[in-house]
Amino acid sequence: MTIEPSELSLEQKASLLSGRDFWSTKPIEEAEISSIVLTDGPHGIRLQTGQSDHLGMNASHPATCFPLAVAVGSSWDPGVAGRIGAAVGREARALGVSVVLGPGVNIKRSPLGGRNFEYYSEDPLLSGVLGAAHVAGMQQEGPGASVKHFAANNQETERMRVSADVDERTLREIYLPAFERVVRNASPATVMCSYNRVNGVFASHNPWLLTEVLRKDWGFAGAVVSDWGAVNDRVAGVAAGMDLEMPGSGGGTDAEIVAAVRSGRLSEEDVDTSVRRVLALTELPRVPTGEIEVDEHHVLAREAAADSVVLLKNDGGVLPLSAGRRIAVIGELAARPRFQGGGSSHINATRIDVALDEIRALADDRGIPVEYAPGYGQSSDADAEILHADAVRAAGVSDIAVVFAGLAAADESEGFDRDSIVLPAEQVTLIRAVAVAAPCTVVVLTNGGVVSLEGWHDDVDAIIEGFLLGQAGGGALADVLFGVVNPSGHLAETIPLRLEDTPSWMNFPGEQGHVRYGEGMLVGYRYYVTADVPVRYPFGHGLSYTTFETAGLDVTATGPDTAVARVRVSNSGDRPGKHVVQIYVGPQAGPVRRPLRELRAFDKVELAPGETRTVEVVLDHRAFAYWDVKLSRWVVAAGDYDIQVCTDAHTVITSTCITLSGNDISRPLTLDSTVGEWFAHPVAGPALRDEMWMTPEQAGPSDGSTEMLRMVESMPMKQFAAFLGGAVPVQQLEHLMTATMTTANIE
């Protein structure tokens, strides 16, 4: 039964625009409008049936904890993201959840971000592709998604009130594109607005964000839901396009809406628009379908986790572990795993794979002895000296030591940002001591945000970055260590040499209620490659137990602002493996400064030993475009573009250059336009030169004239014309202005 807002009273309509309680919407039984349940995701279902909270403090129903976004980002595989999304959707259906809050596609502006484990990457393309795959997979199962947190929500410090002060071009090119891709390609049921202000205006009542960009520019047709407790002005929120306030306010803000309509401060048409969007949500599945698929989903969680592991270093091919080598497993994290982050996404896992147990199981199958030593303790009553000594002894009698290191749950969580990227001091000391005692040393990392490898990196033979792999992460790490799975993950964020090298270091997390995004578009690898700043491991880095070769790059322009690239990839090793083809574009054209190169396409392919495959990727308009703040649209400048196949953001394997005719970016001129803009204009420029240099012996400007033009090119034309004392009549300039306006209208 379809209900129209006109069939409801104003009070009933207002009641639909806020929650009944913490997790559900209000029903209107007489109108046959049902209540639906929204609950936290994104890597599992956090359905609370008792006390409610949004910080993961109270109990929730058991559900599969899949790899977190920080790990899925490293998979570079939309197939992995899609399968996880679909499984989360099935569990939502089983538990009667209509809307799952996630995925999060915010950009990792700083490695200190306390919630970085919930986000995919420092790159908007990678984040958007994976987020869209997750949403599509989930919504195919019935429940709706809520892509979050819109927008510029890149820190936890003062997250409820800080103003993220960001210029529009940076917003459009870095912080909004992942949301845009999810909206355009996957049509999420909802978008969640963030707590923070954007350029001084709270996201929850920001009409530019919620209406101009989200709905008018991108065509979003779903509902906007507030983050829990993010509403600051309910009436302004409805007018701006914020439809559903969560959690409920006990009717207080409903009364504000009614009063505002009756006083004329708020249009009832705006209320009706939001009501229609909320009513559409009530059509989503809401009846529980039964038990979740515990065993099947645990297997999927293990497979997805293994695909997300990044092999950072493997000197001498010490990995995979092989028979005939005694193994010492060191580190409490091997026996007491940390596999997820803290806060609203904390899942009550159905089961937990312990890395130590999984390593022993695979070692037993191969007749390999394994000794374990905790090495350090995460509790204050642990005897650090004894633990350290026992671990060094175990390492000394082994052939290879595998040290599990990383961050504790207390070190990073929703609600606060980190103040350092270093590992705990006792772990660094332990790694260095083990590396001296053991013939070979492997370090396995468990962390939600990147950690520094300095002080011990050069002492060890191999490093595996596991991030937070979910409940089956222990089994996945064992699979990679023993070569059951060939690692194929690649970093979705840069590991810097120093925190001080990070582009946002001087501006994070801000002060006095504002955080200035002073680095602009030079976020993550965009800064490091452009400024030639060395890093420990670059964005896109990841090793394999096999080898790959790339050749035969061919790029063909398919239009004035599009192209298609083809490249041959071969598995030249002796193991099956997966390889990520990374295509970057380096613009040489245009009137604005741009990063040296930007990721514009990627594909992950699986190849058998000796197999060769041609990978084809489409480079669309946006692959070459920048956001023109004057024209308020995406523009591809005419000129040359380097198309680069890279192993990572810093390392180009092969490249070629194409020339695009691009889009015309000429604008109508005014007397306030600069001299440089006048002389650069395709219509006005030649006419001005003819006007100013007309003598037969001087068919163009002399060197002195050219130097003079450079000196005044930033001067407004009206001042320049006045200085010339009538050499260029105002009537001639007005004629040229009319000509440029006509040209712009034609184009």
Long-range contacts (C-beta under 8 A, 24 or more apart in sequence): 1-32, 3-31, 3-32, 3-33, 3-279, 5-271, 5-272, 5-275, 5-276, 5-279, 6-272, 7-31, 8-275, 10-258, 10-261, 10-262, 10-268, 10-271, 11-254, 11-258, 13-271, 13-272, 13-275, 14-254, 14-255, 14-257, 14-258, 14-261, 14-271, 15-251, 15-254, 16-275, 16-278, 16-279, 17-238, 17-243, 17-244, 17-245, 17-253, 17-254, 17-257, 17-271, 17-274, 17-275, 17-278, 18-234, 18-244, 18-245, 18-246, 18-248, 18-249, 18-251, 18-253, 18-254, 19-244, 19-245, 19-246, 19-247, 19-248, 20-248, 21-52, 21-247, 21-248, 22-48, 22-52, 22-53, 22-54, 22-228, 22-246, 22-247, 22-248, 23-47, 23-48, 23-52, 23-247, 25-244, 25-278, 25-281, 25-282, 26-248, 33-279, 33-282, 34-282, 34-286, 35-282, 35-286, 36-98, 36-99, 36-281, 36-282, 36-284, 36-286, 37-96, 37-97, 37-98, 37-99, 37-286, 38-97, 38-98, 38-99, 38-100, 38-101, 38-146, 38-225, 38-246, 39-92, 39-97, 39-99, 39-100, 39-101, 40-100, 40-101, 40-102, 40-344, 40-345, 41-88, 41-100, 41-101, 41-102, 41-103, 41-146, 41-345, 42-69, 42-88, 42-100, 42-101, 42-102, 42-103, 42-104, 42-118, 42-134, 42-345, 43-67, 43-68, 43-69, 43-72, 43-84, 43-88, 43-102, 43-340, 43-345, 43-347, 43-470, 44-88, 44-91, 44-345, 44-347, 44-349, 44-470, 45-88, 45-91, 45-92, 45-95, 45-97, 45-100, 45-347, 46-344, 46-345, 46-346, 46-347, 46-348, 47-95, 47-97, 52-247, 54-228, 54-229, 54-344, 55-342, 55-343, 55-344, 55-414, 55-415, 56-342, 56-343, 56-344, 56-345, 56-346, 56-414, 59-348, 60-346, 60-347, 60-348, 61-95, 61-348, 62-292, 62-348, 62-349, 62-350, 63-91, 63-95, 63-292, 63-347, 63-348, 63-349, 63-350, 64-88, 64-91, 64-292, 64-294, 64-297, 64-298, 64-300, 64-301, 64-347, 64-349, 64-350, 64-470, 64-471, 65-301, 65-339, 65-340, 65-347, 65-349, 65-350, 65-470, 65-471, 66-297, 66-300, 66-301, 66-304, 66-470, 66-471, 67-301, 67-304, 67-305, 67-308, 67-468, 67-469, 67-470, 67-473, 68-117, 68-118, 68-340, 68-341, 68-345, 68-448, 68-467, 68-468, 68-469, 68-470, 69-103, 69-104, 69-117, 69-118, 69-119, 69-120, 69-130, 70-116, 70-117, 70-118, 70-119, 70-120, 70-448, 70-449, 70-467, 70-468, 70-492, 71-305, 71-308, 71-309, 71-466, 71-467, 71-468, 71-469, 71-470, 71-473, 71-489, 72-120, 72-130, 72-134, 72-304, 72-308, 73-119, 73-120, 73-121, 73-126, 73-127, 73-130, 73-308, 73-492, 73-493, 74-308, 74-309, 74-310, 74-465, 74-467, 74-489, 74-490, 74-491, 74-492, 74-542, 75-130, 75-304, 75-307, 75-308, 75-488, 75-489, 75-604, 76-126, 76-489, 76-490, 76-492, 76-580, 76-602, 76-604, 77-307, 77-578, 77-604, 78-129, 78-130, 78-132, 78-133, 79-133, 79-604, 80-304, 80-307, 80-308, 81-130, 81-131, 81-133, 81-134, 81-137, 82-133, 82-134, 82-136, 82-137, 83-137, 83-300, 83-304, 84-134, 84-137, 84-300, 84-304, 85-133, 85-134, 85-135, 85-136, 85-137, 85-138, 85-145, 86-137, 86-138, 86-140, 86-141, 87-293, 87-297, 87-300, 88-134, 88-138, 89-137, 89-138, 89-139, 89-140, 89-141, 89-142, 89-143, 90-141, 90-292, 90-293, 90-297, 91-292, 91-293, 91-297, 92-138, 92-141, 92-142, 92-143, 93-141, 93-142, 93-143, 93-285, 93-288, 93-289, 94-288, 94-289, 94-290, 94-291, 94-292, 94-293, 95-288, 95-292, 96-286, 96-287, 96-288, 96-289, 97-143, 98-143, 98-144, 98-281, 98-282, 98-284, 98-285, 98-286, 99-143, 99-144, 99-145, 99-146, 99-189, 99-190, 99-225, 99-281, 99-284, 100-138, 100-143, 100-144, 100-145, 100-146, 101-146, 101-148, 101-192, 101-344, 102-134, 102-145, 102-146, 102-147, 102-148, 102-345, 103-130, 103-131, 103-134, 103-135, 103-145, 103-147, 103-148, 104-147, 104-148, 104-149, 105-131, 105-147, 105-148, 105-178, 105-179, 105-182, 106-148, 106-149, 106-151, 106-152, 106-153, 106-154, 106-175, 106-178, 107-154, 107-174, 107-175, 107-178, 107-523, 107-524, 108-154, 108-493, 108-524, 109-154, 109-155, 109-504, 109-508, 109-517, 109-523, 110-154, 110-155, 110-417, 110-502, 110-504, 110-505, 110-508, 110-509, 111-418, 111-421, 111-449, 111-450, 111-493, 111-496, 111-499, 111-502, 112-155, 112-417, 112-418, 112-419, 112-420, 112-421, 112-449, 112-499, 112-508, 112-509, 113-154, 113-155, 113-156, 113-417, 113-418, 113-449, 114-155, 114-156, 114-412, 114-413, 114-414, 114-415, 114-416, 114-417, 114-418, 114-449, 115-156, 115-341, 115-343, 115-413, 115-414, 116-412, 116-448, 116-449, 116-450, 116-493, 117-340, 117-341, 117-412, 117-448, 117-449, 117-467, 117-468, 118-341, 118-345, 118-414, 120-178, 120-492, 121-492, 121-493, 122-492, 122-493, 122-494, 122-523, 122-524, 122-525, 122-539, 123-492, 123-524, 123-525, 123-539, 123-599, 124-173, 124-174, 124-175, 124-176, 124-177, 124-178, 124-181, 125-177, 125-178, 125-181, 125-598, 125-599, 125-600, 125-601, 125-602, 126-492, 126-599, 126-602, 127-178, 128-177, 128-178, 128-179, 128-180, 128-181, 128-182, 128-185, 129-181, 129-602, 131-178, 131-181, 131-182, 131-186, 132-181, 132-182, 132-185, 132-186, 133-186, 135-182, 135-186, 135-187, 135-188, 136-185, 136-186, 139-186, 139-187, 139-188, 139-189, 142-284, 142-285, 143-189, 143-284, 143-285, 144-188, 144-189, 144-190, 144-222, 144-281, 144-284, 145-186, 145-188, 145-189, 145-190, 146-188, 146-189, 146-190, 146-191, 146-192, 146-225, 147-179, 147-182, 147-183, 147-188, 147-190, 147-191, 147-192, 148-191, 148-192, 148-194, 148-227, 149-192, 149-193, 149-194, 149-195, 149-227, 150-179, 150-191, 150-192, 150-193, 150-194, 150-203, 150-209, 150-214, 150-224, 151-175, 151-176, 151-179, 151-193, 151-194, 151-198, 151-203, 151-209, 152-194, 152-196, 152-198, 152-203, 152-517, 153-194, 153-195, 153-196, 153-203, 155-417, 155-508, 155-509, 155-510, 155-515, 156-414, 156-415, 156-416, 156-417, 156-509, 157-416, 157-417, 157-509, 157-510, 157-515, 158-509, 158-510, 158-513, 159-194, 159-195, 159-196, 160-195, 160-196, 160-229, 160-230, 161-195, 161-196, 161-197, 161-513, 162-196, 162-197, 162-509, 162-510, 162-513, 162-514, 162-515, 163-196, 163-197, 163-198, 163-199, 163-200, 163-513, 163-514, 163-515, 164-196, 164-197, 164-198, 164-199, 164-515, 164-517, 165-199, 165-200, 165-514, 165-515, 165-516, 165-517, 166-198, 166-199, 166-517, 167-517, 167-520, 167-629, 168-627, 168-629, 169-520, 169-521, 169-592, 169-626, 169-627, 169-629, 170-517, 170-520, 170-521, 171-198, 172-627, 173-521, 173-626, 173-627, 174-521, 174-523, 176-213, 177-622, 179-214, 180-218, 183-214, 183-218, 183-219, 183-220, 184-218, 184-219, 187-221, 187-222, 188-222, 189-222, 189-223, 189-280, 189-281, 189-284, 190-222, 190-223, 190-224, 190-225, 190-244, 190-281, 191-220, 191-222, 191-223, 191-224, 191-225, 192-224, 192-225, 192-226, 192-227, 193-224, 193-225, 193-226, 193-227, 193-230, 193-242, 194-227, 194-230, 195-227, 195-229, 195-230, 202-230, 202-232, 202-233, 203-230, 204-230, 204-231, 204-232, 204-233, 204-237, 204-240, 204-242, 205-231, 205-232, 205-233, 205-236, 205-237, 205-239, 205-240, 205-242, 206-240, 207-239, 207-240, 207-241, 209-240, 210-240, 210-241, 210-242, 211-240, 211-241, 214-241, 215-241, 222-277, 222-280, 223-274, 223-277, 223-278, 223-280, 223-281, 224-277, 228-344, 235-260, 235-265, 235-266, 238-266, 238-270, 238-271, 238-274, 239-266, 239-267, 239-270, 241-273, 241-274, 242-274, 243-274, 243-277, 243-278, 244-274, 244-277, 244-278, 244-281, 292-350, 294-350, 294-351, 297-350, 298-350, 298-351, 298-471, 298-472, 299-472, 301-470, 301-471, 301-472, 302-353, 302-472, 302-475, 302-476, 302-479, 303-476, 304-470, 305-469, 305-470, 305-472, 305-473, 305-475, 305-476, 305-477, 306-476, 306-479, 306-480, 306-485, 306-487, 307-485, 307-488, 307-489, 307-578, 308-467, 308-469, 308-476, 308-489, 309-464, 309-465, 309-466, 309-469, 309-476, 309-477, 309-480, 309-485, 309-487, 309-489, 310-464, 310-465, 310-466, 310-467, 310-487, 310-489, 310-490, 310-491, 310-541, 310-542, 311-462, 311-463, 311-464, 311-480, 311-487, 311-489, 311-542, 311-543, 311-544, 311-545, 312-453, 312-463, 312-464, 312-465, 312-491, 312-495, 312-537, 312-541, 312-542, 312-543, 313-457, 313-460, 313-461, 313-462, 313-463, 313-543, 314-461, 314-462, 314-543, 314-545, 315-461, 315-462, 316-440, 316-461, 318-400, 318-440, 318-442, 318-461, 318-462, 319-442, 319-462, 319-464, 319-480, 319-481, 319-483, 319-545, 320-480, 320-481, 320-482, 320-483, 320-545, 321-363, 321-368, 321-400, 321-402, 321-481, 321-482, 321-483, 322-366, 323-366, 323-367, 323-368, 324-368, 324-399, 325-368, 325-399, 325-400, 326-368, 326-369, 326-370, 326-371, 326-397, 326-398, 326-399, 326-400, 327-359, 327-363, 327-368, 327-369, 327-370, 327-371, 327-398, 327-399, 327-400, 327-401, 327-402, 328-370, 328-371, 328-372, 328-373, 328-391, 328-394, 328-395, 328-397, 328-398, 328-400, 328-401, 328-402, 328-438, 329-355, 329-356, 329-359, 329-370, 329-371, 329-372, 329-373, 329-401, 329-402, 329-404, 330-372, 330-373, 330-374, 330-375, 330-391, 330-394, 330-395, 330-401, 330-402, 330-403, 330-404, 330-430, 330-434, 331-374, 331-375, 331-376, 331-391, 331-403, 331-404, 331-405, 331-427, 331-430, 331-444, 332-374, 332-375, 332-376, 332-377, 332-378, 332-404, 333-404, 333-405, 333-406, 333-446, 334-359, 334-372, 334-402, 334-404, 334-444, 335-372, 335-374, 336-378, 337-446, 337-473, 337-474, 338-406, 338-407, 338-408, 338-409, 338-446, 338-468, 339-446, 339-468, 339-469, 339-470, 339-471, 339-473, 339-474, 340-468, 340-470, 340-471, 341-409, 341-412, 341-413, 341-414, 341-448, 341-468, 342-409, 342-412, 342-413, 342-414, 342-415, 343-413, 343-414, 343-415, 344-414, 345-414, 347-471, 349-470, 349-471, 350-471, 351-471, 352-471, 352-474, 353-471, 353-472, 353-473, 353-474, 353-475, 353-476, 354-474, 355-404, 355-444, 355-473, 355-474, 355-475, 355-477, 355-478, 356-474, 357-474, 358-474, 358-475, 358-477, 358-478, 358-479, 359-402, 359-477, 359-478, 359-481, 359-482, 361-478, 362-478, 362-479, 362-481, 362-482, 362-484, 363-482, 366-482, 371-397, 371-398, 375-403, 375-427, 375-430, 375-434, 376-424, 376-426, 376-427, 376-430, 378-408, 384-426, 388-426, 388-429, 388-430, 388-433, 391-430, 391-433, 391-434, 392-430, 392-433, 392-434, 392-437, 393-437, 395-433, 395-434, 395-437, 395-438, 395-441, 396-437, 396-438, 398-438, 398-439, 399-438, 399-439, 399-440, 400-438, 400-439, 400-440, 400-441, 400-442, 401-434, 401-435, 401-437, 401-438, 401-440, 401-441, 401-442, 402-442, 402-443, 402-444, 402-481, 403-430, 403-431, 403-434, 403-441, 403-442, 403-443, 403-444, 403-460, 404-444, 404-446, 405-430, 405-431, 405-443, 405-444, 405-445, 405-446, 406-445, 406-446, 406-447, 406-451, 406-466, 407-446, 407-447, 407-448, 407-449, 407-451, 412-447, 412-448, 412-449, 417-508, 417-509, 418-449, 420-499, 421-449, 421-450, 421-451, 421-452, 421-496, 421-499, 422-451, 422-452, 422-454, 422-455, 423-451, 423-452, 428-455, 428-456, 431-456, 431-459, 431-460, 432-456, 432-459, 435-459, 435-460, 442-481, 444-477, 444-481, 446-473, 450-493, 450-494, 450-495, 450-496, 451-495, 452-495, 452-496, 452-498, 452-499, 452-536, 453-495, 453-536, 453-537, 454-497, 454-498, 454-536, 457-536, 465-489, 465-491, 483-545, 483-575, 486-544, 486-545, 486-546, 486-575, 486-576, 486-577, 486-578, 487-542, 487-543, 487-544, 487-545, 488-542, 488-544, 488-577, 488-578, 488-579, 488-580, 488-604, 489-542, 490-540, 490-541, 490-542, 490-580, 490-582, 490-648, 491-537, 491-538, 491-539, 491-540, 491-541, 491-542, 491-648, 492-539, 493-524, 493-539, 494-524, 494-525, 494-528, 494-535, 494-537, 494-538, 494-539, 494-649, 495-535, 495-536, 495-537, 496-528, 496-535, 496-536, 497-534, 497-535, 497-536, 501-528, 501-533, 501-535, 503-527, 503-528, 521-594, 521-595, 522-595, 525-649, 525-650, 526-595, 526-596, 526-598, 527-595, 528-649, 528-650, 529-595, 529-596, 529-597, 529-649, 529-650, 530-595, 530-596, 535-650, 538-648, 538-649, 538-650, 538-651, 539-599, 539-648, 539-649, 540-580, 540-582, 540-599, 540-646, 540-647, 540-648, 540-649, 541-647, 541-648, 542-580, 542-648, 544-573, 544-575, 544-577, 544-578, 544-579, 545-573, 545-575, 545-577, 546-571, 546-572, 546-573, 546-574, 546-575, 546-576, 546-577, 546-609, 547-571, 547-572, 547-573, 548-572, 548-573, 548-577, 548-579, 548-607, 550-581, 550-645, 550-653, 550-654, 551-654, 552-614, 553-643, 553-645, 553-654, 553-655, 553-656, 554-656, 555-619, 555-643, 555-656, 555-658, 556-658, 557-658, 557-659, 557-660, 560-636, 560-660, 560-661, 560-662, 560-663, 561-621, 561-624, 561-625, 561-636, 561-660, 561-661, 561-662, 561-663, 562-618, 562-619, 562-620, 562-621, 562-623, 562-624, 563-619, 563-623, 563-624, 563-643, 563-658, 563-660, 564-616, 564-617, 564-618, 564-619, 565-601, 565-616, 565-617, 565-619, 565-643, 565-645, 566-614, 566-615, 566-616, 567-614, 567-615, 567-645, 567-654, 568-612, 568-613, 568-614, 568-615, 569-605, 569-607, 569-612, 569-613, 569-614, 569-615, 570-607, 570-610, 570-611, 570-612, 570-613, 571-607, 571-608, 571-609, 571-610, 571-611, 571-612, 572-610, 573-609, 574-609, 575-609, 576-606, 576-607, 576-608, 576-609, 577-606, 577-607, 578-604, 578-605, 578-606, 578-607, 579-604, 579-605, 579-607, 580-604, 581-605, 581-615, 581-617, 581-645, 582-645, 582-646, 582-647, 582-648, 582-649, 583-617, 583-619, 583-643, 583-644, 583-645, 583-646, 584-643, 584-644, 584-645, 584-646, 584-649, 584-652, 585-619, 585-623, 585-624, 585-641, 585-642, 585-643, 585-644, 586-641, 586-642, 586-644, 586-655, 587-624, 587-626, 587-637, 587-639, 587-641, 587-642, 588-639, 588-640, 588-641, 588-642, 588-657, 589-637, 589-638, 589-639, 589-640, 589-641, 589-660, 589-662, 590-626, 590-635, 590-637, 590-639, 591-637, 591-665, 592-626, 592-628, 594-626, 597-642, 597-644, 597-646, 597-649, 599-649, 600-624, 619-643, 624-660, 624-662, 628-665, 630-667, 631-665, 631-667, 635-662, 635-663, 635-665, 636-660, 636-662, 636-663, 637-662, 637-663, 637-665, 638-662, 638-663, 664-747, 666-740, 666-743, 666-744, 666-747, 667-740, 667-744, 668-737, 668-740, 668-741, 668-744, 669-717, 669-736, 669-737, 669-740, 670-717, 670-737, 671-716, 671-717, 671-718, 671-721, 671-733, 671-737, 672-716, 672-717, 672-718, 673-716, 673-717, 674-713, 674-714, 674-715, 674-716, 674-717, 675-709, 675-712, 675-713, 675-714, 675-715, 675-716, 675-717, 675-720, 676-709, 676-713, 676-714, 678-717, 678-736, 679-709, 679-713, 681-740, 682-743, 683-736, 683-739, 683-740, 683-743, 684-736, 684-737, 684-739, 684-740, 687-736, 687-739, 688-728, 688-736, 691-728, 691-732, 692-727, 692-728
